[in-house]
Amino acid sequence: MAQPHVVAVCGSLRDHSYTRLALEHVLAGASAAGGTTELVDLREYDLPPLNADYDEQGDSAELVRVVDGADAVILGTPVYHGSYSGVLKNALDYCGFDEFGEKTVGLLAVAGGSFPVTALEHLRSVCRSLNSWVLPHQVAIPRVSSSFDGDDIASDDLRERVERLGRDAVVYANIEPEPPTFESGENVGADD
């Protein structure tokens, strides 16, 4: 079997992004587990707000190609108003069942405060509506500025949880797909 290819999508546009730093550690875990890796830095993509009247806009075709070519996708986001970032939402809007259906997805959220869990719940619902297989292990990093020492994760426990997400993405990249979820069958907006 070929090495699983893990793509991490960074839903932050900040120059010094803790989301991006955390995803780099996730990808290090995936690489150590034998996967190939790629970081999708949305700062490098021209992705105007989705207009469903057009098949492609800006760099959307490239984003779709990269996500479609992954065996597993890690979605990373900062928490904004209790949910995931608009930048990540817009990127996900360009993708659909073809890119995410029956694909393994891992989730990571960072927060300046103490409660990044709702963003993970929202992303889990989105992925289920696209018929993805979402890893049970997810990473929430509260008070993120104190969780890093430079580019390094400050605690061994957190580093292990972050790197495990990458390892799990490799281990479960080719898991047998589940039957379609109820949520995916009710995803009526997918063909608008």
N, C-alpha and C positions, 0 to 999 in steps of 0.2 A: 504494500500500500504506500502511496506517495505521502510525503510529509504534509500534514494539514497546514493550510495557509490561514493565518489569523489576521484579520484587519481590525484595527481599533479606530473608531471615529471620535474625534475630539470636538465636543460641542461648546468649546470656548474660543473666543477670538483674542483673549488677552495675550500680550507679549510674554508676561511671566505668569503662565497658567499652571496652577496646581493640578488641574484636570489633566493637562498634557503630561506633566511630570509623573503623575500616578499611572497614566496609560503607558508611559515608557517602561515603568516597572512591571506592569501587567505583561507587556510584550516580552520583557526579559524572561519572565516566568514561562511564557509560551515557547520561546526559543530554547530555554533550558530543557523543556519537555520534548523537544524534537520538532517543533513547528517552524515554519517560515512566517515572517511577520511583516506588517506594513502599517504605518500610522497615517491616517487620513487627517491632515491638519486643515480644517475648513477655512483657515485664513488664506490658504493657497488656491481656493476655488472661487470662481465667480458664480455665485448662486443667487440670482434675484429671487424675490418671493415667488413661489410657484404660481404660475398662471396655467391652469389645466387646459386652456385653449391651444397651447403650444406643446408639441411633442418634446422639444428640447429647448433649454434656455441656458445661456452662459456655458459653464462647464458641467452641466448636469449629466451629459452622456458619459463623461469620464468618471464621475462619481458613481453612477449606476454600474459601469463596467467594473470598477474596483470592488464594489460591494458584492456584485454578482459573482466575481471570481474567488471570493473568500469561502472557505469551508466553515469558518466561524467568525462572528463579528462581536466585538466588544464596543458597547456604546458608553461613552463617558461624558458626564455633564456637570457643570456647576449647578447649584440650586438657585433658582430665581423664583421668588414668591411661592415657594412650596412645591415647585415643579421643575421640569427640565427646561433647558434654554430654548429660546425661539430659534436660534441658529441651528441647533440639532433638529428641532421640529421641522424646519424648512428643508433640511437635508433629507430627513426621512420621508417627507412628502414627495420627493422626486423618486423614491423607491417604492416597491410594492411587493406583491406576492412572488413575482419572478425572482426578486433579489433576496427576500427574507423567508419565503415559504419553506418549511422543513429544514431550516438552517439553525444551527446552534448559535445562541446569542448570550453574551455575558453583560452584566450591568455594573456600572461604577458611578457614584455621585459624590461630589465634594461640597462642603458648605462652610461658610465662614462662621456660622452659628452651630447649634447643636442638634439639628434635626434634618438630615438629608434623606430620610427614608421615603417620604411621600414622592419625591422625584423618581425613585426606583420603582415604586408601585405604579406610577403613571407609565413609565417606560415598559414595565412588564405587561401592562394592559395593551399598549400599542403593539408590542411584539406578538402577543397572543392573537390579536386581531389580524395579524399578518401570517398567522400559522407557523410562527417560529417556535423552536424548542429553547426555552429560556433556562439557563443554568440555575439550579436552586441556590448555589453559592453566589452571593453578590457582595459588593463592597460599598460601604458608606463611610465616608471620612468626615466627621464633624470637626469643627475648630481647626480647619485644614492648615492655617498658617503656622500653628504650633506642632503640626504633624510632620513637618519637613525640616531638615537641617541642611540648608542649601538645596541641592538636587536630590539628596538622600532622604529616605524615609527614616524618621527619628526613632521609631520603636521596632523591635524585632517582631512583636505580635502583629502590628499593622503590615510590616513588610511581608510577612508570611501570608496574610490574608490577601494582599494585593497580588503577589506572585502566584498564589494558588488559583486565582481567577484565570490567569493566563494558562496555567497547567491544565485546569479543568477544560478550558476551551479546546486545547489540543486533544485531551483524552476523549472528550465527548463530541468532537467535531463530526464524526461520522456515525453518530448514534442512529439507530433505526427510527425513522419518523413516526410520530404518533398519528392517529387519525386526526383529521381536521378538527379544530376546536369549535365550540359553539360560537365564540367571539368572531372567528374568521368567517363563519357562515353568515353572520349578521353585519359584516363590514360592508354595508351598502354604499358607502361613499367611495369605495375603491375604484369604481368605474365611472365616476361623475365626469 
